């Protein structure tokens, strides 16, 4: 190799090493930045909720905006109303914070709470084993049995004793706790499992179902807005389920505060007053 070629080769290698060092330094710096962001995010998510709410002045509350009487958003006005809209406002007032509502659902509840999308879920959440394994619940404030809703003109189902008879079609919403209960309960009637976009109301109104099963709060939606529906009540509580608020496990101070809030609203009458405003006095747990 000629001296000039050797010199060029050495310069080329040196240049490549310099570029490689720059790339390595850039990658290391980027890794440090990303690592710092991840650590910050982890610290933020682990930050005590009570302290953060008081400092920020914002309380993030998960709701299901289709739960009539509980946390219902009017499709006409967009205004939220229900017992847990009132009571979440009371919780925020105690904390001297404003409420920021986060739309959730029973399907996404566990993830929404545990991922920190909200500080507390307040939409009459039933204490099911599948939920209590992942979330921490306050003491119950409501409790509902399963009820039936039928059309006034239906001659097949006039009372609870008519439910499990041959030829009767009983509808349940897919994924609700009523589905497995009615699978076990019905021996003679036909069970119709309703999946979106179909609704229990449409199946009932059309006559394809004779009765649909729901809880007390949801039943109020139809009873308050449709003069053709009647409530089918069980002779005694049928699979009663307590409802409570849910928080992420691991923050004892925050849990104690929210659980204490439930105790306070029971004692000072705020729970009774909110339940009365929304037609839920019958299912209050005192």
Number of C-alpha atoms within 10 A of each C-alpha: 6 6 8 9 10 11 12 11 12 12 12 12 12 12 12 12 12 12 12 12 12 12 12 12 12 12 12 12 12 12 12 12 12 12 12 12 12 12 12 12 12 11 11 13 14 12 12 15 23 19 12 14 18 14 11 10 14 17 26 20 24 26 29 23 23 18 19 22 26 26 24 22 20 13 10 6 7 10 10 20 18 23 26 26 22 20 20 25 18 17 19 20 13 10 16 15 19 17 18 16 19 18 18 22 18 15 10 11 22 21 14 21 22 17 12 16 18 24 25 26 30 24 28 25 23 22 21 12 9 9 16 13 10 16 21 18 23 21 18 21 20 22 22 23 18 21 23 24 28 26 24 13 11 15 10 16 23 19 16 14 11 14 24 19 15 12 12 18 22 26 28 26 19 16 13 15 17 20 20 12 14 18 14 8 12 15 12 13 17 18 19 20 18 18 12 8 5 11 15 25 19 11 17 21 15 11 14 14 22 24 32 27 23 22 19 21 22 16 22 18 15 17 14 11 9 11 10 13 21 20 21 22 16 15 9 8 12 13 14 13 19 20 24 22 25 30 25 24 15 12 15 13 13 19 22 13 15 20 19 14 18 21 17 13 19 17 12 10 12 16 24 19 16 19 23 14 13 18 16 22 15 12 17 18 16 13
